[in-house]
Amino acid sequence: MKRQLTILFFSAALVSLLLYGCGGSPGGGGIVGAADSTGDDNSPGDLPDSLNIENVLVPGGNFNRGRYNADDWEAPPRTVNVDSFWISKTEITNEQYCYFLNDGNESHYYGDMRIHRANGTFEPFSSYENHPVVYIDYASAVAFCNWAGGRLPTEAEWEKAARGDSEDLHDYPWGNEIPTVNHADFSRNGVDATTMEVGRFTQYASPYGVYDMAGSVFEWCHDWFYGNYYSFDESLDNPTGPETGTVRVIRGGSYRSSNYEIRTSYRQAINPENRVDDLGFRIVWGD
């Protein structure tokens, strides 16, 4: 996955230059329509108890997005405002995704998932129930969120949930302490590397108490990706990304990523139709 994402990352940069390097401008893309990851404005309390999605309120207000002295795609840092929203405390798990599949959404099943069909019912593989669901393309992530009355987070919402509202541009959800295997699930590149249960690193949650925002699996965001978007973006109030594009933002790094790639400001991108073994998602609720 790491090598594949690296290739896609540089492809994303090339596409972005082709799209916007000839006088074009990456305007703000509003969150409208199912294809753009919107859901009904329902509260998390409307979810069935059996789905068991814990959620955290991220209060509205300013936070510092981006980073100095990092990849150009993360600069320049700016103060951005986002409205309050609820976000799932962990990534969506295999067990939670099975509720969605079994509710008439079998078209969003993919054979490499840690999920199988037994007697007409989708079930997680044994011991993988609470692992993040992977091999999720963008359309399937959007479909689940719509089904659950929510949507995918914007890139700005994702970064605020991970970083908090501190003026300090810290690198990780827990601060600037260099991560070890006790902080997050990352840097495992062996042949047998796979996901872990969500919520293992509770003491290194984000300032709002959101788990696994560094490592574990990459997470889909709503936004189209444009490498130098931060340099062009003038929408500092609830930004939603470029209006168009060919690749979508993914955030957070994965169990295969380096400590550089699991930083809160690190930006990646991938084709929305791709399904890979270290890419999942979480859900938000809000306007």
Helices and strands as residue ranges (DSSP letters): H 2-20, G 34-36, G 44-46, G 49-51, E 55-58, E 61-65, G 72-74, E 78-82, E 85-88, H 94-101, G 106-108, E 115-118, E 121-124, H 138-147, H 155-163, G 202-204, E 218-224, H 229-232, E 248-251, E 267-270, E 279-280, E 284-285
